[in-house]
């Protein structure tokens, strides 16, 4: 692993040399620590409610409904971590055997016809400088730390290139207040249960910020949001460059109550081997 390219890419090829169609399920297990001290590691898994952040002290090994093709291990104290990137189109489950400090993923079944071949790619990216993982792709890695102080939100945005460098990028940030939790009510006229939304959703444009010379070490931008009210909130960030546009968001709660935000899983596109 070279200092100027801390990324390992692996191509896995599955060949069916028989005269019968076969069905396989790819499952990869990693026993690894972010900085040599697994008790200080946290595991990040994208799911509909945001990003699940657990440690070896928690009891939440499974994410059966991942919404993106990545998972991460991070030691926030030493600011060292590992991002794994895989093909979301085939991803079925993210799993951590937390007492054993494992990081694993399982794909859905893939049919390989007689004499056919199926392959997939996995990347491992080593990171330095992050204290949070909120989003990862083959283009960028981002973290968004949110702290509450008095009646204000203190936001720390962290952004790095996954590989190489990005000359410049514009970060557009939006603060969304979702109000109260939607309720299920009975509609007498139609004789069905329907969802009744809570308070009207409010959005506040936090403006944009230009970042220059984005490399492997995360660049930092700090924001303050005053006069926050209780309820479910979402911070949404869109990263625009000349070559691509990608968005990510982080839901959180202010005050009492249980989170209710859920993101719809992106559609999957599989290639069926003929």
MARLUM-377993 format. One record per residue (C-alpha): z, y, x; residue in three letters; residue number from 1. Coordinates in Angstrom, 3 decimals, always signed. Each point is the difference from the previous one (the first is absolute). Layout:
MARLUM-377993
Z / Y / X / ALA / NUM
...
END
This chain:
MARLUM-377993
+0.000 / +0.000 / +0.000 / UNK / 1
-1.159 / +3.236 / +1.627 / UNK / 2
+1.852 / +3.316 / -0.295 / UNK / 3
-3.098 / +1.823 / -1.253 / UNK / 4
-0.857 / -2.729 / -2.514 / UNK / 5
+3.163 / -1.644 / -1.395 / UNK / 6
-1.888 / -2.122 / -2.514 / UNK / 7
-0.895 / -3.687 / -0.125 / UNK / 8
-2.803 / -1.187 / -2.273 / UNK / 9
-0.354 / -3.674 / -0.868 / UNK / 10
-2.872 / -1.649 / -1.837 / UNK / 11
+0.902 / -3.257 / -1.721 / UNK / 12
-2.859 / -2.307 / -0.921 / UNK / 13
+0.387 / -2.982 / -2.343 / UNK / 14
-2.786 / -2.588 / +0.101 / UNK / 15
-0.543 / -2.822 / -2.476 / UNK / 16
-1.944 / -2.645 / +1.955 / UNK / 17
+0.194 / -2.592 / -2.797 / UNK / 18
-2.434 / -0.826 / -2.777 / UNK / 19
+2.484 / +1.009 / -2.688 / UNK / 20
+1.088 / +3.418 / -1.234 / UNK / 21
+3.457 / +0.992 / +1.206 / UNK / 22
+2.628 / +2.492 / -1.142 / UNK / 23
+2.357 / +1.562 / +2.551 / UNK / 24
+2.885 / +2.479 / -0.035 / UNK / 25
+0.641 / +2.042 / +3.148 / UNK / 26
+3.681 / +0.690 / +0.832 / UNK / 27
+1.118 / +1.730 / +3.200 / UNK / 28
+3.570 / +0.130 / +1.299 / UNK / 29
+1.279 / +2.346 / +2.722 / UNK / 30
+3.429 / -0.180 / +1.614 / UNK / 31
+0.178 / +3.390 / +1.685 / UNK / 32
+2.243 / +3.034 / +0.441 / UNK / 33
-1.105 / +3.625 / +0.136 / UNK / 34
+2.176 / +0.914 / +3.008 / UNK / 35
+1.861 / -3.140 / +1.064 / UNK / 36
+2.928 / +0.444 / -2.409 / UNK / 37
-0.923 / -1.632 / -3.345 / UNK / 38
+3.285 / +0.977 / -1.684 / UNK / 39
-1.136 / +3.629 / +0.260 / UNK / 40
-3.481 / -0.668 / -1.401 / UNK / 41
-1.256 / +0.992 / -3.434 / UNK / 42
-2.921 / -1.682 / -1.782 / UNK / 43
-2.514 / +2.008 / -2.029 / UNK / 44
-2.117 / -1.535 / -2.788 / UNK / 45
-2.237 / +2.003 / -2.419 / UNK / 46
+0.597 / -0.928 / -3.656 / UNK / 47
-0.593 / +1.778 / -3.351 / UNK / 48
+3.279 / +1.944 / +0.220 / UNK / 49
-0.801 / +1.497 / +3.411 / UNK / 50
+0.931 / -1.662 / +3.291 / UNK / 51
+2.751 / -2.608 / +0.092 / UNK / 52
+2.295 / +0.669 / +2.982 / UNK / 53
+2.365 / -2.868 / +0.782 / UNK / 54
+1.988 / -1.341 / +2.943 / UNK / 55
+1.495 / -3.350 / +1.008 / UNK / 56
+3.085 / +0.958 / -2.009 / UNK / 57
-1.916 / +0.136 / -3.293 / UNK / 58
-0.975 / -2.750 / -2.426 / UNK / 59
-3.540 / +0.947 / -0.915 / UNK / 60
-2.348 / -2.203 / +1.996 / UNK / 61
-3.027 / -0.079 / -2.314 / UNK / 62
-2.596 / +2.549 / -1.072 / UNK / 63
-2.266 / -1.915 / -2.354 / UNK / 64
-2.057 / +3.006 / -1.127 / UNK / 65
-1.027 / +1.962 / +3.132 / UNK / 66
-2.250 / +2.997 / -0.660 / UNK / 67
-1.407 / +0.447 / +3.529 / UNK / 68
-0.969 / -2.146 / +2.977 / UNK / 69
+2.739 / +0.884 / +2.472 / UNK / 70
+3.608 / -0.704 / +0.885 / UNK / 71
+2.254 / +1.405 / +2.717 / UNK / 72
+3.104 / -0.524 / +2.124 / UNK / 73
+1.798 / +3.100 / +1.276 / UNK / 74
+3.110 / +0.850 / +1.998 / UNK / 75
+0.607 / +3.631 / -1.118 / UNK / 76
+2.641 / +0.604 / +2.687 / UNK / 77
-2.284 / -0.910 / +2.894 / UNK / 78
-3.093 / +1.236 / -1.889 / UNK / 79
-1.917 / -3.146 / +0.890 / UNK / 80
-1.858 / -2.151 / -2.472 / UNK / 81
-2.855 / -2.336 / -0.859 / UNK / 82
-2.563 / +0.350 / -2.776 / UNK / 83
-1.975 / -3.058 / -1.138 / UNK / 84
-3.305 / +0.628 / -1.793 / UNK / 85
-1.676 / -2.707 / -2.060 / UNK / 86
-2.696 / -0.289 / -2.707 / UNK / 87
+1.478 / +1.213 / -3.288 / UNK / 88
-2.850 / -1.608 / -1.948 / UNK / 89
+1.408 / -3.453 / +0.795 / UNK / 90
+3.691 / +0.871 / +0.399 / UNK / 91
+2.259 / -1.762 / -2.477 / UNK / 92
+3.591 / +0.331 / +1.298 / UNK / 93
+2.010 / +1.847 / +2.653 / UNK / 94
+3.108 / -1.863 / +1.159 / UNK / 95
+2.866 / +0.488 / +2.430 / UNK / 96
+2.486 / -2.740 / +0.682 / UNK / 97
+2.578 / +2.707 / +0.592 / UNK / 98
+2.798 / -2.127 / +1.535 / UNK / 99
-2.589 / -1.335 / +2.478 / UNK / 100
-1.745 / +3.350 / +0.615 / UNK / 101
-3.439 / -1.285 / -0.889 / UNK / 102
-2.978 / +2.017 / -1.233 / UNK / 103
-2.545 / -2.010 / -1.963 / UNK / 104
-2.907 / +0.305 / -2.394 / UNK / 105
-1.798 / -2.471 / -2.225 / UNK / 106
-3.545 / +0.217 / -1.281 / UNK / 107
-1.339 / -1.256 / -3.310 / UNK / 108
-2.007 / -3.208 / +0.078 / UNK / 109
-3.502 / +0.224 / +1.417 / UNK / 110
-2.739 / -2.492 / -0.811 / UNK / 111
-2.135 / -1.105 / +2.954 / UNK / 112
-3.045 / -2.086 / -0.960 / UNK / 113
-1.107 / -3.000 / +2.016 / UNK / 114
-1.202 / +1.183 / +3.408 / UNK / 115
+1.096 / +3.551 / -0.749 / UNK / 116
+2.118 / +2.525 / +1.921 / UNK / 117
+2.470 / +2.694 / -1.064 / UNK / 118
+1.618 / +2.515 / +2.308 / UNK / 119
+2.456 / +2.888 / -0.133 / UNK / 120
+1.409 / +2.594 / +2.395 / UNK / 121
+3.586 / +0.959 / +0.743 / UNK / 122
+1.199 / +2.901 / +2.157 / UNK / 123
+3.361 / +0.608 / +1.647 / UNK / 124
+0.730 / +3.628 / +0.893 / UNK / 125
+2.954 / +1.017 / +2.184 / UNK / 126
+1.453 / +3.416 / -0.849 / UNK / 127
+2.356 / +2.473 / +1.685 / UNK / 128
+1.583 / +3.081 / -1.530 / UNK / 129
+0.167 / -1.015 / -3.684 / UNK / 130
+3.239 / -0.096 / -1.988 / UNK / 131
-1.701 / -1.105 / -3.239 / UNK / 132
-3.097 / -1.845 / -1.184 / UNK / 133
-1.511 / +1.237 / -3.259 / UNK / 134
-3.668 / -0.877 / +0.494 / UNK / 135
-2.229 / -1.883 / +2.432 / UNK / 136
-3.711 / -0.705 / +0.338 / UNK / 137
-2.503 / -0.558 / +2.784 / UNK / 138
-0.351 / +3.832 / +0.146 / UNK / 139
+3.503 / +1.483 / -0.211 / UNK / 140
+3.698 / -0.883 / -0.087 / UNK / 141
+2.323 / +2.330 / -1.910 / UNK / 142
+3.702 / +0.397 / -0.646 / UNK / 143
+1.708 / +2.289 / -2.483 / UNK / 144
+3.756 / +0.569 / +0.323 / UNK / 145
+1.682 / +1.721 / -2.975 / UNK / 146
+3.557 / +1.340 / +0.213 / UNK / 147
+1.967 / +1.870 / -2.653 / UNK / 148
+2.137 / +2.955 / +1.067 / UNK / 149
+1.771 / +2.174 / -2.566 / UNK / 150
-2.714 / +0.727 / -2.557 / UNK / 151
-2.887 / -0.454 / +2.398 / UNK / 152
-2.250 / -2.781 / +1.255 / UNK / 153
-0.707 / -0.170 / +3.722 / UNK / 154
-3.280 / -1.790 / +0.727 / UNK / 155
-1.072 / -1.292 / +3.409 / UNK / 156
-3.621 / -1.132 / +0.149 / UNK / 157
-1.035 / -2.280 / +2.879 / UNK / 158
-3.658 / -0.781 / +0.671 / UNK / 159
-1.749 / -1.914 / +2.799 / UNK / 160
-3.389 / -1.561 / +0.608 / UNK / 161
-0.043 / -3.787 / -0.169 / UNK / 162
-2.358 / -0.258 / +2.970 / UNK / 163
-1.572 / +2.665 / +2.184 / UNK / 164
+0.321 / +3.608 / -1.160 / UNK / 165
-0.922 / +2.280 / -2.891 / UNK / 166
-1.093 / +3.556 / +0.979 / UNK / 167
+1.435 / +1.648 / -3.130 / UNK / 168
+1.219 / -0.779 / -3.500 / UNK / 169
+1.112 / +1.979 / -3.036 / UNK / 170
+3.179 / -1.181 / -1.761 / UNK / 171
+0.088 / +1.000 / -3.663 / UNK / 172
+3.434 / -0.612 / -1.591 / UNK / 173
+1.021 / -0.106 / -3.664 / UNK / 174
+3.483 / -0.198 / -1.536 / UNK / 175
+0.034 / -1.835 / -3.345 / UNK / 176
+2.921 / -0.121 / -2.440 / UNK / 177
-0.289 / -2.901 / -2.460 / UNK / 178
+2.917 / +1.074 / -2.181 / UNK / 179
+1.765 / -2.615 / -2.117 / UNK / 180
-0.758 / -3.699 / -0.152 / UNK / 181
-2.645 / -0.891 / -2.617 / UNK / 182
+1.379 / -1.838 / -3.046 / UNK / 183
-1.414 / -2.789 / -2.148 / UNK / 184
+0.110 / +1.011 / -3.682 / UNK / 185
-1.185 / -1.683 / -3.193 / UNK / 186
-3.022 / +1.587 / -1.668 / UNK / 187
+0.436 / -0.689 / -3.734 / UNK / 188
-3.562 / +1.011 / -0.915 / UNK / 189
-1.543 / -2.532 / +2.384 / UNK / 190
+2.902 / -2.471 / +0.069 / UNK / 191
-0.015 / -0.213 / +3.790 / UNK / 192
+2.156 / +1.004 / +2.932 / UNK / 193
-1.397 / +2.970 / +1.945 / UNK / 194
+1.119 / +1.846 / +3.109 / UNK / 195
+1.327 / +3.497 / -0.626 / UNK / 196
-0.061 / +2.212 / +3.055 / UNK / 197
+3.088 / +1.963 / +1.034 / UNK / 198
-0.057 / +3.601 / +1.117 / UNK / 199
-3.387 / +1.422 / +0.899 / UNK / 200
-1.092 / -0.771 / +3.526 / UNK / 201
-0.002 / +3.033 / +2.280 / UNK / 202
-1.969 / +0.420 / +3.212 / UNK / 203
+0.486 / +2.589 / +2.724 / UNK / 204
-2.620 / +0.548 / +2.674 / UNK / 205
+1.761 / +0.234 / +3.369 / UNK / 206
-3.141 / +1.225 / +1.719 / UNK / 207
-1.743 / -1.434 / +3.031 / UNK / 208
+0.619 / -0.140 / +3.705 / UNK / 209
-2.443 / -0.538 / +2.867 / UNK / 210
+0.945 / -2.508 / +2.697 / UNK / 211
-1.911 / -0.028 / +3.300 / UNK / 212
-0.468 / -2.735 / +2.611 / UNK / 213
+1.598 / -2.853 / -1.947 / UNK / 214
+0.631 / -2.902 / +2.354 / UNK / 215
+2.176 / -3.094 / +0.219 / UNK / 216
+3.260 / +1.976 / +0.020 / UNK / 217
+0.805 / +1.429 / -3.457 / UNK / 218
-0.324 / +3.726 / -0.554 / UNK / 219
+2.783 / +1.539 / -2.091 / UNK / 220
-0.133 / +2.505 / -2.864 / UNK / 221
+3.122 / +1.161 / -1.863 / UNK / 222
+0.144 / +1.348 / -3.559 / UNK / 223
+2.757 / +1.271 / -2.291 / UNK / 224
-0.107 / -0.228 / -3.803 / UNK / 225
+2.608 / +2.228 / -1.739 / UNK / 226
+1.555 / -0.257 / -3.463 / UNK / 227
-0.450 / -3.689 / -0.707 / UNK / 228
+1.024 / -1.505 / -3.348 / UNK / 229
+1.268 / -3.544 / -0.730 / UNK / 230
-2.433 / -2.801 / -0.753 / UNK / 231
-2.766 / -2.074 / +1.525 / UNK / 232
-2.181 / +1.858 / +2.531 / UNK / 233
-3.100 / -0.775 / +2.053 / UNK / 234
-1.333 / +1.630 / +3.153 / UNK / 235
-3.761 / -0.540 / +0.343 / UNK / 236
-1.866 / +0.741 / +3.228 / UNK / 237
-3.772 / +0.011 / +0.497 / UNK / 238
-1.402 / -0.098 / +3.539 / UNK / 239
-3.498 / +1.461 / +0.363 / UNK / 240
-2.127 / -0.227 / +3.134 / UNK / 241
-3.716 / +0.161 / +0.630 / UNK / 242
-0.187 / -3.784 / +0.072 / UNK / 243
+2.244 / -1.098 / -2.886 / UNK / 244
+2.513 / +0.913 / -2.695 / UNK / 245
+3.123 / -2.052 / -0.706 / UNK / 246
+3.020 / +0.601 / -2.248 / UNK / 247
+3.525 / -1.344 / -0.175 / UNK / 248
+3.101 / +0.779 / -2.009 / UNK / 249
+3.744 / -0.570 / +0.033 / UNK / 250
+2.104 / -0.212 / -3.189 / UNK / 251
+3.725 / +0.749 / +0.018 / UNK / 252
+2.884 / +0.847 / -2.331 / UNK / 253
+2.063 / +3.181 / -0.188 / UNK / 254
+3.393 / -0.478 / -1.646 / UNK / 255
+1.081 / -3.012 / -2.058 / UNK / 256
-2.306 / -2.509 / -1.631 / UNK / 257
-2.258 / -2.882 / +0.966 / UNK / 258
-3.534 / +0.520 / +1.357 / UNK / 259
-2.762 / -0.802 / -2.491 / UNK / 260
-3.136 / +1.074 / +1.901 / UNK / 261
-2.642 / -2.721 / +0.442 / UNK / 262
-3.365 / +0.300 / +1.675 / UNK / 263
-2.933 / -2.005 / -1.306 / UNK / 264
-1.248 / -2.513 / +2.546 / UNK / 265
-3.472 / +0.823 / +1.358 / UNK / 266
-2.768 / -2.343 / -1.075 / UNK / 267
-0.768 / -2.866 / +2.369 / UNK / 268
-3.515 / -0.932 / +1.088 / UNK / 269
-0.476 / -3.527 / +1.309 / UNK / 270
-3.182 / -1.421 / +1.483 / UNK / 271
-0.780 / -3.469 / -1.303 / UNK / 272
-1.655 / -2.244 / +2.550 / UNK / 273
-3.188 / -1.631 / -1.240 / UNK / 274
END
